[in-house]
Amino acid sequence: MSRTLMIQGTGSDVGKSLLVAGLARAFANRGVRVAPFKPQNMSNNAAVTSDGGEIGRAQALQARAARLTPRIDMNPVLLKPQGASGAQIIVQGRVVGQAKARDYQDLKPRLMQPVLESYARLKAEAELVIVEGAGSAAEINLRQNDIANMGFAREADVPVVLVGDIDRGGVIAQLVGCKAALGDDDAAMIEGFIVNKFRGDASLFDDGLRFIETRTGWPSLGLVPFFEAAARLPAEDAFGLRMRSHDQRDGVVIAVPLLPHIANFDDLDPLKAEPGVRLVFLKDGEPLPPETQLVILPGSKATIADLAALRANGWDIDILAHVRRGGRVFGVCGGYQMLGRVIRDPLGVEGAAGDAQGLGLLDVETTLTGEKTLSPVNGHAPIFDAPFCGYEMHVGATTGPDCTRPALQLADGRADGAISRDGRVAGAYAHGIFADDCLRASLLRTLGAPQSSLRYEESIEETLDALAAHCARHIDLDALWEMAR
C-alpha cells in the first residue's frame, strides 16, 4: 500500500526542500520506492524533464535523491515571476499563460484537479510520496482555494510534519504561532514537528522542545543540526546569492552580475565548487573587480528588464571596458541575448512590445516569440573543444553574422550560440554546460586556473548520501513511516 507524508514549514527558507531530498535518499537507501511531490512551486530555477516539460529545480534534485528521473508530475504547478507582467504559469510542464498575484488567486480553484491527477499518478507507482509545501503553513490570507499547503493536505488526506528554522531565531514562536494561526481543522492535519538548522549543544534546547510539545500537542520528530554541506547542492532561489558575501579565495576571478530576474543560476554551481575559482556575485551598485578574467551574464526571466538593470548599475560600462582590456565574456540564454545588438519583443512577451539595444559585443540580434523551446541537448563545444550536455529553456531566436561561429554544436545537427571575431565574447542558449567536467576544465585552462580534480556530478551524489545520513541520525524515520498514510 502506498503512503504519503507532507513536509510543511513555518515560513520560506526553513529547509523544506533540503529535508525532502534528504528523506527521499534516506528512505531510498532502505529499499523504499520514494517519489517527491510539490503541488505548487514559485521559482525561476527550473529543470527540463525527460517527458518534455519543466519543473522546479528543487524537485529535480529531490527526484535525483530518490534515484528517479524527474517528471512533470513531481511539480504540476510552477510559477515563474517575470517582472511587471506578473508570473508565467506552468501546469503539468506546459505554459498556460501569465497572471498577476490577484488574478492567480482566482485561477487556483481550477488548478486543484491537475494537482490531484499528478499526485495520483505518482502515488500509484511509489511506496512513499514525500510532499513539500510552499512558504508558510499559516499564510491565512492565501488559505482560500489553497493548493500548496493545507488545502492540498486536507483534499488528499495527507498527514503533515511542520518544520521550523532555529537558525534565524524564534523557532518556538514560529511553531507555537503556526498552531495559533491555523484553523482547528488545518492544525489537526499536523502530526509532529522538526526543528531544523540547529547549532551548538542539543541538550540546551531540551526545555524548548518540551515547551513546543506542551503548547501544540505535537510530538518532536527531530532536532536537526545545520547541514554545512548544503552549499554544495543546487539552491532553489536567488535569495542565498544575494545574502552571500564575496568569495575571498585565491584563484581565477569570475564575476556574475546579480540581475533582478536571474534564472537557472544553478548553471554557476559547478564553478562555485571549483577550488581554483573565486566566483564573485555583483550586487546592486558594486563595480566589476579589476582582476576579473571572465564575466558570465546569466539566464534571465525578464531579459529586457534585466538589461535595463544592468545599465542602471553601470555594469555595461564595466563590461565594455573589461573587453577592451582583453577580458572574456560568456552569456547564457538571456545573458547571450543581452550581448547582441538588439532584442526585439514584437508580441510583448516580457511586457510592453518594443525593442531594446543590447551591449553590441556580438553581431547578432534576437526576436522574442511566444513559443518556448524545452529540450535536453548534448554535443560538442567548439569554443571549449570539449563535449557537453545540458538543456534548452528559452523563448526567442537569435541570428546574425557571429552565429556562423557557433559556441556549441548540438548532436542533432543544430548549432547554438555565437562567438565574436576575436574569440573573447561568446554566448549560447544551452544551460547546464559547466557541470561537464571536461568542458569546465577546458574553460578554466584558458583562464590560467590550476588543473582541478573536481568531479561535479560525483560530488552531488556524495553530498546527497551525506544529507541522507544526517537526516537518519537526527530524525525519527520509523515514526515518519508509521505516520505516513
C-alpha positions in Angstrom: 0.0 0.0 0.0 1.3 3.4 -0.9 1.9 6.0 1.8 2.2 9.8 1.8 3.7 12.4 4.1 3.8 16.1 3.7 6.6 18.5 4.9 5.3 22.0 5.5 7.2 24.9 7.0 6.6 27.8 9.4 7.9 30.1 6.6 10.1 30.2 3.5 13.7 29.1 3.6 13.3 26.9 6.7 14.9 23.9 4.8 11.8 22.1 3.4 13.4 21.3 0.0 16.6 20.0 1.5 14.8 17.9 4.1 12.6 16.3 1.4 15.7 15.5 -0.6 17.5 14.0 2.4 14.5 12.0 3.5 14.0 10.8 -0.1 17.5 9.4 -0.3 17.3 8.0 3.3 14.2 6.0 2.5 15.5 5.0 -0.9 18.6 3.7 0.9 16.2 1.5 2.9 14.8 0.0 -0.3 11.6 2.1 -0.3 10.3 3.3 -3.7 10.1 7.1 -3.0 8.8 9.9 -5.1 8.9 13.7 -4.3 5.9 15.9 -5.0 5.4 19.6 -4.7 1.9 20.8 -5.7 2.9 24.4 -6.4 6.3 26.0 -6.6 7.4 29.5 -7.4 10.9 29.7 -8.8 12.8 30.9 -11.8 15.2 28.0 -11.3 13.6 25.2 -13.4 14.7 21.9 -14.9 13.7 20.3 -18.1 12.1 16.8 -17.7 12.5 13.7 -19.8 8.8 14.0 -20.7 9.4 17.4 -22.3 8.1 19.8 -19.6 9.6 21.8 -16.8 9.5 21.6 -13.0 11.2 23.4 -10.2 14.9 22.7 -9.9 14.4 21.6 -6.2 12.0 18.8 -7.4 14.6 17.7 -9.9 17.2 17.4 -7.2 14.7 15.5 -5.0 14.0 13.1 -7.8 17.7 12.5 -8.1 17.8 11.9 -4.4 15.1 9.3 -4.8 17.0 7.8 -7.7 14.3 8.7 -10.1 14.2 10.5 -13.4 12.5 13.9 -13.0 9.0 14.2 -14.5 6.3 16.8 -14.7 4.0 15.1 -12.2 6.5 15.9 -9.4 5.6 19.6 -9.7 2.4 20.1 -11.5 2.1 23.9 -10.9 5.2 26.1 -11.4 5.0 29.9 -11.2 7.9 31.8 -12.7 8.0 35.5 -11.8 8.8 37.8 -14.7 8.6 41.3 -13.5 5.8 43.8 -14.3 3.8 41.2 -16.3 3.3 39.0 -13.2 4.2 35.3 -13.3 4.3 32.7 -16.0 2.0 29.8 -15.1 3.2 26.3 -16.0 0.7 23.4 -15.5 2.0 19.9 -15.8 5.1 21.1 -17.6 3.4 23.4 -20.1 3.0 27.2 -20.2 -0.7 28.1 -19.9 -0.5 31.8 -19.5 0.5 34.7 -17.3 -1.2 36.3 -14.3 -0.6 38.9 -11.6 -1.0 37.8 -8.0 -4.6 38.7 -7.6 -5.6 37.1 -10.9 -3.8 33.9 -9.9 -5.9 33.6 -6.8 -9.0 33.5 -9.0 -7.4 30.8 -11.1 -6.4 28.5 -8.2 -9.7 26.6 -8.0 -9.1 25.2 -11.5 -5.6 24.0 -10.6 -6.5 21.5 -7.8 -7.7 18.9 -10.4 -4.3 18.7 -12.3 -2.5 18.7 -8.9 -4.5 15.7 -7.8 -4.1 14.0 -11.1 -0.3 14.3 -10.9 -0.3 13.2 -7.3 -2.5 10.1 -8.1 -0.1 9.0 -10.8 2.9 9.3 -8.5 1.1 7.5 -5.7 0.2 4.6 -8.0 3.9 3.9 -8.6 5.6 4.8 -5.3 5.6 3.1 -1.9 6.1 6.5 -0.3 5.3 10.0 -1.6 7.0 12.9 0.2 5.2 16.1 -0.4 6.7 19.5 0.0 4.6 22.5 1.0 5.3 26.1 -0.1 6.1 29.1 2.1 4.3 29.1 5.4 1.6 26.7 6.5 -0.1 29.6 8.3 -0.5 32.1 5.4 -4.2 32.5 6.2 -4.5 35.3 3.7 -3.9 32.7 0.9 -5.8 29.9 2.5 -8.9 30.1 0.4 -8.6 27.7 -2.6 -5.1 26.8 -1.4 -3.4 24.0 -3.4 0.1 24.3 -1.9 -0.2 23.6 1.8 -3.3 22.7 3.9 -5.7 22.9 1.0 -3.9 20.0 -0.6 -3.2 18.1 2.6 -6.9 18.1 3.5 -8.1 17.4 0.0 -5.7 14.4 -0.3 -5.9 13.4 3.4 -2.1 13.7 3.9 -0.5 13.9 7.4 1.7 16.9 7.9 5.1 17.4 9.6 5.8 21.1 10.4 9.4 22.4 10.1 10.7 25.4 12.0 14.1 27.1 11.5 16.0 27.8 14.7 19.0 29.4 12.8 17.0 32.6 12.1 15.8 32.7 15.8 12.4 32.5 17.3 11.6 28.9 16.4 9.4 28.4 19.5 7.2 31.3 18.4 7.3 30.0 14.8 5.8 26.7 15.7 3.5 27.7 18.5 2.4 30.7 16.4 1.6 28.5 13.5 -0.7 26.4 15.7 -2.4 29.6 17.0 -2.9 31.0 13.5 -4.2 27.8 11.9 -7.9 26.9 12.0 -8.7 23.8 14.1 -9.2 21.5 11.1 -6.0 22.5 9.5 -4.0 22.2 12.7 -5.4 18.7 13.1 -3.5 17.6 10.0 -0.2 18.2 11.7 1.1 15.1 13.5 4.6 16.3 14.5 7.3 18.9 14.1 11.0 19.1 13.3 13.4 21.9 14.4 15.9 22.5 11.6 19.3 24.2 11.3 20.3 23.8 15.0 23.8 24.9 16.1 25.6 24.0 19.3 24.7 21.7 22.2 21.4 20.0 21.5 20.8 19.3 25.2 20.4 23.1 25.7 17.2 23.0 23.7 15.5 20.2 25.6 13.3 22.6 27.5 12.4 24.3 24.2 11.2 21.1 22.7 9.2 20.2 25.7 7.5 23.7 25.7 6.6 23.3 22.0 5.2 19.8 22.6 3.1 21.1 25.5 1.7 24.1 23.8 1.0 22.4 20.4 0.2 18.8 21.4 2.6 17.7 18.6 5.5 15.4 19.2 9.0 16.3 18.3 10.3 14.2 15.4 13.8 15.6 15.3 16.3 18.3 16.2 18.4 18.6 13.0 21.8 20.3 13.2 22.8 22.8 10.5 24.0 20.8 7.4 27.0 22.8 6.3 27.5 20.8 3.1 24.1 22.1 1.8 26.1 24.8 0.0 27.3 22.1 -2.4 23.8 21.4 -3.6 21.9 23.5 -6.1 19.8 26.2 -4.4 16.2 26.8 -5.3 16.1 30.6 -5.3 18.5 33.5 -5.6 17.9 34.7 -2.0 21.1 32.9 -0.9 23.1 34.5 -3.7 22.0 38.0 -2.6 22.8 37.3 1.0 26.2 35.7 0.2 29.4 37.5 1.0 32.1 37.7 -1.7 34.2 34.6 -2.1 37.6 35.5 -0.7 39.5 32.5 -2.1 42.6 33.0 -4.3 42.1 31.9 -7.9 40.7 32.9 -11.2 38.1 35.6 -10.8 34.8 35.1 -12.5 32.2 37.8 -12.0 28.4 37.4 -12.3 26.0 40.4 -12.2 23.1 39.5 -9.9 20.2 40.6 -12.1 16.8 41.1 -10.6 15.2 38.3 -12.6 18.2 35.9 -12.7 17.1 32.4 -13.7 18.6 29.0 -13.7 21.5 30.3 -11.7 22.5 26.7 -10.8 24.5 26.9 -14.0 27.1 28.6 -11.8 27.2 25.9 -9.1 30.0 23.8 -10.7 32.2 26.9 -11.0 31.4 27.9 -7.4 32.6 24.4 -6.3 36.0 24.7 -8.1 38.8 25.3 -5.6 40.8 27.4 -8.1 37.9 29.8 -8.8 36.8 32.9 -7.0 33.2 33.4 -8.1 32.0 37.0 -7.4 28.3 37.8 -7.5 27.9 41.5 -8.1 25.1 43.2 -6.1 23.5 46.5 -7.0 26.0 49.3 -7.1 29.1 47.1 -6.9 31.7 47.6 -9.6 33.3 44.9 -11.6 36.5 43.9 -9.8 39.5 45.0 -11.9 41.1 41.5 -11.6 38.1 39.8 -13.3 39.1 37.4 -16.0 35.7 36.2 -17.1 32.2 37.8 -16.8 29.3 35.5 -17.1 25.9 37.0 -17.9 23.4 34.5 -16.5 19.9 33.5 -17.6 17.0 35.8 -17.1 13.2 35.5 -16.9 12.9 39.1 -18.0 15.8 39.8 -20.3 14.9 43.3 -21.4 14.1 44.5 -17.8 17.4 42.9 -16.6 19.3 44.6 -19.4 18.0 47.9 -18.2 19.0 47.0 -14.6 22.5 46.1 -15.8 22.8 49.5 -17.4 21.4 51.2 -14.3 24.2 49.7 -12.2 26.8 50.8 -14.7 27.8 47.2 -15.4 27.5 47.8 -19.1 30.3 50.3 -18.9 32.4 47.9 -16.8 31.9 45.0 -19.1 32.8 47.0 -22.2 36.0 48.3 -20.5 36.7 44.7 -19.4 36.5 43.5 -23.0 38.7 46.4 -24.2 41.4 45.3 -21.7 41.3 41.8 -23.2 38.9 40.2 -20.8 36.4 37.5 -21.7 32.6 37.4 -21.5 30.2 34.5 -21.8 26.4 34.8 -21.9 23.9 32.0 -21.0 20.4 32.1 -22.5 19.1 35.6 -21.6 22.7 36.7 -21.0 23.5 35.6 -24.5 20.6 37.7 -25.9 21.9 40.8 -24.0 25.3 40.5 -25.7 23.8 41.1 -29.1 22.9 44.4 -30.9 19.2 44.4 -30.2 16.4 42.4 -28.6 13.0 42.7 -30.2 9.8 41.9 -28.4 7.1 42.5 -31.0 4.5 40.4 -29.2 5.0 41.9 -25.8 6.3 38.5 -24.4 8.0 40.3 -21.5 5.6 43.2 -21.1 5.2 46.1 -23.4 6.1 45.4 -27.0 9.2 47.1 -28.3 12.9 46.8 -28.9 15.9 47.2 -26.6 19.5 47.9 -27.6 21.9 45.2 -26.5 25.5 45.5 -25.4 26.7 45.1 -29.0 29.5 42.7 -28.1 28.1 40.0 -30.5 27.0 40.8 -34.1 23.6 39.1 -33.6 20.0 40.1 -32.8 17.2 38.4 -31.0 13.5 38.3 -31.6 11.4 37.0 -28.7 8.5 34.7 -29.6 5.6 33.2 -27.7 6.8 29.7 -28.2 9.1 28.2 -25.6 11.9 25.8 -26.5 12.3 23.0 -24.0 14.8 20.1 -24.7 17.7 18.2 -23.3 20.8 18.7 -25.5 24.3 17.4 -25.9 27.1 17.7 -28.4 30.5 19.3 -28.8 31.5 22.8 -27.8 34.0 24.3 -30.4 34.7 27.3 -28.1 35.9 24.9 -25.4 36.9 22.0 -27.6 35.0 19.7 -25.3 31.8 17.6 -25.2 28.9 18.9 -23.2 25.3 18.0 -22.1 22.7 20.4 -20.9 19.2 21.6 -21.7 17.4 24.4 -23.7 14.8 26.5 -22.0 14.1 29.8 -23.8 11.8 31.9 -25.9 13.1 33.6 -28.9 15.6 33.1 -31.8 19.0 34.7 -32.3 20.5 35.3 -35.7 23.4 37.2 -37.2 26.9 37.0 -38.7 28.6 35.8 -35.4 26.2 32.8 -35.4 28.4 31.4 -38.2 30.9 30.7 -35.4 28.6 28.8 -33.0 29.7 28.2 -29.4 28.0 24.8 -29.3 27.4 22.2 -32.0 24.4 20.0 -31.0 24.4 16.3 -31.6 21.2 16.7 -33.7 23.0 18.8 -36.2 21.8 22.2 -34.9 24.2 25.0 -33.9 23.7 27.0 -30.7 25.2 30.4 -29.9 27.8 32.7 -31.3 31.5 33.7 -30.9 32.9 37.2 -31.6 35.6 37.6 -34.3 38.3 37.9 -31.7 37.0 34.9 -29.7 36.7 36.7 -26.4 33.0 37.1 -26.3 30.6 34.2 -26.7 27.1 33.0 -25.7 24.7 30.1 -26.1 21.2 29.1 -25.1 22.1 25.8 -23.5 22.0 25.7 -19.7 23.9 23.3 -17.5 27.1 23.0 -19.6 29.5 23.9 -16.8 28.6 20.7 -15.0 30.5 18.8 -17.6 34.0 18.2 -16.1 35.8 18.2 -19.4 34.2 21.4 -20.6 34.7 23.2 -17.3 38.4 22.1 -17.2 38.9 23.4 -20.7 37.3 26.8 -19.8 39.5 27.1 -16.7 42.7 26.3 -18.6 42.0 29.2 -20.9 41.8 31.4 -17.8 45.0 30.0 -16.4 43.4 28.2 -13.5 45.3 25.2 -12.0 44.1 21.7 -13.0 41.2 20.6 -10.9 40.3 17.1 -9.7 36.6 18.1 -9.0 34.1 15.5 -10.3 31.0 17.6 -10.0 28.2 15.1 -10.5 30.0 12.6 -8.2 30.2 15.4 -5.5 26.4 15.9 -5.7 25.8 12.2 -5.1 28.2 12.2 -2.2 26.5 15.2 -0.7 23.1 13.6 -1.1 24.3 10.5 0.7 25.8 12.6 3.5 22.5 14.5 3.7 20.5 11.2 4.0 22.8 10.0 6.8 22.4 13.4 8.5 18.6 13.1 8.4 18.7 9.4 9.5 20.8 10.4 12.6 18.6 13.2 13.7 15.0 12.5 12.5 12.9 9.5 13.6 12.4 7.8 10.3 10.5 5.0 11.8 8.0 7.4 13.3 7.6 9.2 9.9 7.0 5.8 8.2 4.3 4.9 10.7 2.8 8.4 10.5 2.5 8.3 6.6 -0.7 7.1 5.2 
